[in-house]
Amino acid sequence: MQNEGVRSLGVRVFQALVIVAWVIFAVLGIQGIAERLWYGHHAANYGSYVVWGLWVSAYIYFIGLSAGAFLLSSLIYVFDFKQLENLGRLSLFVAIVTLFMALLSIWFDLGRMERFYNVFLHPNFTSMMAWMVWLYSIYTVIMILELWFSLRPELARMQSAAGIKGIVARALAFSRGPLSPEQEKRCLHYLRVLAITGVPLAITFHGGVGALFSTLAARPFWHTPLMPILFLTGALVSGGALMTFIVSAFWKNGDAEYREMLRLLGKVVLGLLIFDVVLEWAEYSIPMWYGVGHEVDLLNKVLFGEFWWVFWIIHLGLGTLIPLLLLVFGGDRPAAVGLAGLLIAVTFMTVRLNIVIPGLIMPHLRGLESAYVHPRLVFHYVPSFFEWKVTFFVVAVGITLFFIGYWLLPLIPVKDKESLHGVA
């Protein structure tokens, strides 16, 4: 009883911190969006040379979270992973929310936001970006259908509920009562078919994001066949870590099933993190072995330049070493596993920043940085507070959507939801 009381107090404190963070992000984010809509890109720090910045980094970061969460759900529905079967709906919903956050981030980065539809009306299928947009669209439809088929049996049973939950259930169930056993079997069948279809799509579209970078031959820092693989492993690590944190924070009933599920998630994330570190070691060590090549100067900037602390302290320290220690020595403790997931998921943004920005800060021609002098013609970039405020808005929207869905939809099986703390 004492341990349960401590857990309840910890969850309430966490929820209070989340609410405070949400309020701060929302207030600053609304200011940022107002500035973005009124003044455009004028307060952003990127320019004619460094054309991508924080918002593109946030885009590939959220896309990775989405792909990782979706592939976790596929592990459950395609390979019938019984130990994690209760996470399927929640993983799908998190994948949809983070995908929306990614698309919102890149939408704000567009110079003419209102013209986004042109890629649908006038696609150029020799462009990797056009393929990505169409793959996103198909992937989104598949995820929404998957989530609906997974929720429909429970929604049909919730139609008699009072209030807005009953209204939502009646609107989405497409049934006048509980489903028959045959109807539930059909839902599971369609869910499995969609999940099988979605796995190659998720791998293709997120690998396609990496391919978009690696096909740019004029940028040596990105032009490597390893880039799509790094994007996929990063997606699995960050998305799996995010789901681990969410389970730890919102599934605290303290029973043996919960602990076993979280222990297994911790082992999965630990294995993926080690594999990702090995790939990153190869990415950095091989070009730097003899200290020659176009990318060596850029790697030195990442490791020992002005922002060395982003790589060594935030990424390797907070995002790799501490989570490794927590997962190895505290894998049986839910709090340690959840904290490791939070640290990995949040600090992985620095990995995306260290992909996007270094590839743009090297002049193509020697002396170009001093040939013309203008605030927009520089090869140095630090995100402005305005750019951070717009990103805060995206995060606030994502948190809002998550809590609305968590409150209204049966994302957690009923037998577990009754023991959840918080927002239900």
N, C-alpha and C positions, 0 to 999 in steps of 0.2 A: 504493500500500500504506500509506503514511504517513497519507493522508487517511482511508482506511478504518479504520485503527487509532484515529484521533482520533474518528471517528464512533462506533466501538464503545465507546470509553471514555465518550463523552458519553451514550450510551444507558444504559450500566450505572450511571452517576451518576444519571441521571434515574430509573431503576427503583428505585434505593436511596432517593431522595427520595420517590417515590410510596409505597414501603413504609412509610417513616417517617411520612408524612402519614396513610396509612391506619391505622396503629396508633394515632396520636394521635386521629384522628376516631373510631375504633372505641371506644377507651377512654372518651373523653368522651361519645360518643353513647350508649353503654350506660348510663352514669350518667343522662343526660338522659331516656332512655326509661323507666328505672326510676322516676324522679321523675314523669314524665308519667302512667304507669300507676297510681302509688300516690297522688299528690297532685292529679292532674288539671291544671287551668290555673292553680293558685294562684300559681305562681312566674312566670307570664307578665306582661308589662307592659301588655298591652292591657286595655281595660275596657269600660264600658257605652257610651262615646262612640266611642273608637277600637277598633272591634270586630275589625278585620283587621290583621295585622301581618306578621312575618317569614315565618310558615309559608304564608300566602296568597301572599306575594311569591315565595317559593321554588316554590310550586305553578305559578304562571304562568311562572316562569323555566324550570323543567324541561319544562313543556308546550311552550314555545317551542323548546327544544333538540330535543325529540322531533319536532315538526312540521317543523322545518328539516332534520333528518337524513332523515326520511321523504321529503320533497319532493325531496331530492337523489337518493335511490334511484329515485324516480319519473322524474326526468330521465333516468336511465340505462335503466330498463326500458320506459318509455312512449315516449320520444323516441329511443331507441337511440343514446345518447350514447357512442360507442365509446371516446373518450379516457378516460372514467371508469368503464368497465364493470366493472373489477375491484373497485370500491368498493361495488357493489350490496348484497352480503350484509352487509358490515360496517355500512353505513349503516342497513339494516333492523334489525340487532341493537341498534345504539346507540339507534335510535328507540324500540325496545321497552323497553330498560333505563331510558331517561330518562322515558318515560311512566310506568313503575312508580314511579320516584322522585317524580314529580309527584303521583300518586295517594296515595302514602304520606305526602307532606307535608300534603296537604289532609285526609287521614284523621286525622292527629294533631291537626288544628285543630278537628275536630268535638267538640262538648261531650259527646255520647254516641256514642263510636266504634262501639259494638256495634250501633247502629241504622242503619248505612249502607245496609242492604239495603232499607229502606223506600222508597227512591226507585225501586227496581225493582218492588216489590209494589204501591205506591200512588203512582204518578207523577201529577204535575199538569202536563199538557202545555201549559198556558198559562204555565208557568214556564220561563224561559230555562235555568235550572240543570238542570231535568229533561231538557230536550233535549240539553244538553251531556253528561250522564251516559250517556244512551242512545247518543249519537254516539261517546263514548269506547269503549263496549262493542263496538260494531260495528267501529270503527277498530282496536281491539286484536285482534279475531278476524282481520280482514283482514291485519294485519301479521304475525301468527303464521303464517297460512297462506302468505303470500308468502315468509317466511323459510324455511319448510319446503320449498316447491316449489323455491326457489333452491338449497337445500342438498342436496336428496334425491339428485341424481345423484352428488355427491361422497361423501355418506354411504354410498350403495350400494357404492362402490368401496373404502370404508374398513372394511368389515365384517370383513375378515381381520386387521385391526390388533390387536396385543396390548394387554392392559390395559383400563383404563376407557374409552379412546377407542373401542376396538372394541365394547365393550358398548353404549356410547351410540349408535354408528353402527348396530348391529344393531337396537336398540330403536326408532330413528327412521326407518330407511330403508324399512320395510315392503316388503322385497324380500329374496330369498334369494341374490342375486348382483347384479352390475352391471346397470344398466338397459339395455334395448335402445335403439337410436337413436330408435325411435318413442316409447318411454316418455319419453325425455329431451325430445323435441320437445313432447310433451303437457305436461310440467312447465313448459317455457318459455312455452307458450301460456296455461296457467292463471295463470302468474306475471304475464304481461302484462295479462291480463283483470283480475286483482286489483289490479294497480298502477293501471290506468286508473280502476277503481272507487274506489280509495283517494285519488286526487288531490282530487276535489271534497270528499270526506269530511274530509281533513286541512285543506283551506282552510276548510270550513264550521265544523268544531269549534274551530279556533283563532281564526277570525274570530268564532265564537260566544262565546269567552272575552272578546274585546274588546267584543262586543255586550252581554254581561252587565254590564259596567261602563257602557257608553254609554247603556243604557236606563234607568239610575237618574237620573231627571230631578231628584231632590232634591240631587244632587251635581254642581254646575256644573263642577268640575274634570274629571269623567269624561264628562259629558253632551255628547259631540261625535260627529258621524258619522265623524270621522277615526280614532276609537279602534280599530275592527276592522282598518283598514288598517295602523295602527301596530303592532298585534299581529302581523299577518302578516309585514310587512317585518322586524320584530324577530326573529321566528322564523327567517326565512331567513338573516339575518345571523348570529345566535348559533349556530344549528344548523350552518350552513356553516362557521363559524369553528371549532367544536368538531371537526368531521370533518377540517378542515385540520390542526389540531393533532395529532389521533390518527394521521393518515397520516404526518405529519412524524416523530412520536415512535416509531411501531411499524413503519414500512415502509421503514426506512433501508437499502436495498440499494445505493443510489448509482448505479443504472444510468440510462440515458437515459429509459426509459419512466417510471420513478419521478419524475425531475426534471420531465418534461413534465406529468405528472399533477398534481404539486404546484404547478407554475407556473400551470396552468389553474385550479386551485382558488383560488389566490391572486387571480387576476384576477376570478373570480366573486365572491369575498368583498369585494374592493375595490369593485366596482361596486355591490353590495348595500349596503355601508357608506356610500358616497357618497349613494345614494338615500335611505337611512334618515336621514342627517344633514339632507338637504333637507327631508324630511317633519317632522323634529323642529324645524327652523328655522321652518317654517310654523306648527307647533303652538304655539310660544312667541312668535314675533314678532307674529303677527296680533292675538291678544288684547291684547298689551301696547303696540300701536302708539300708541293714544290714552290708555292708562293707565286705562281704565274697564272695568267689568264685574266680575262675581262672582269670576272665576277669576284676576284680576290679582294680588290679594293672595297667593293660593296660589303663583302662579308666582314672585312676588318672594321668597317663603319658600324655594322650591327653589333659586333662583339666588343669593340674597343673605342668606338666613336663617342660623340656627344651624349647619345642616349644608350650607352652600354648597360645602364641599370635596368632598362626595359627587358633586355634579354637575360641578364644574369640574376637580377633580384626578383623581378616579377614573374618571368616565365620559368627559369630554371629553379629559383628558390621557392617562391610561393606556389607556383603551378606545377612543379615536377617533384623536387626533392621532398618537401613537406608532405604532399599527398602520398608519395611512395612510402615514406616512413609510417604515416597513419594507416595505410592499407596493409602494410606488411606486419606491423606490430599491434595494430588496433582493429584488425579485420573482423573481430568478433564483437566489437562495440559499435552499435548503430550511430552514436554521436560522432565517433572518429571517421566512420565510413561516409557519413553525410557531409562532414566538414571537408573531407578530401574531395568529394564530388563538387562541392561549392567552389573550392579553390581552383580546381581544374577548369570548371565551366566558365568562371568569371575571368580568370587570367588568360584563357586561350585567345581572348581578343588581342593580346599582345603578339601572338603568333601571326595573326592575320595582318596586323599593322606592319610587322617585320617582313611580310611578303610584299605588300602593296607599295609601301613608301620607298624602301631601298632601291627597287627596280626603276624608280623615276628620278633619282637625285643625281645621276651621273650624266654630264653633258655628252651628247653624241659627237660634238666637235670640240677639240681642245680650244679653250679660250672663249667658248660661247657665252659663258656666264658673265664675262666682262665686256662682251662686244656691244651689248645694249643694256642700258640700266633703267629698270622700271620695277616697281613693287610686285608686278605680276610676272616678271621675267627673272625668277630666282630658282635655284636648285636646292633650296632649304625649305622644309615644311614642318610646322607644328600645328596641330588642329587648334582653331580658334575656339573661344568660349561659345560663340554662336553655333559652331558645328557640334560641339558637345551638347548644347541645349536641344538641338533638333534630334540628336541621338537619344537624349533623355526622354523626349516625347515618344519616340518609338518604343523604348523600354516601358514607359508608363502605359501605353496602349496595350502592349503584350501582357503586362501584369493584370490589367483590367479584364482583358478577354479571358485570361486563364481563370480568374476568380469567378467571373460570370458563368463560364462553362462548368466550372467545378461545383458551383452552387446549383445550377439548373439541370445539369445532365448527370445521369448515373454512370459517371466515369469509373467509379470504384464499385465492385460487387457489393450487394446489399449487406451480406454477412460481415463485411469488413467496414463498410461505411458507418455503421452504427457506432463503431469504436473509434472513429476518427475524431481528432480534436479540430475545432475551428469553424470554418466558414460554411459548413453544410447547413 
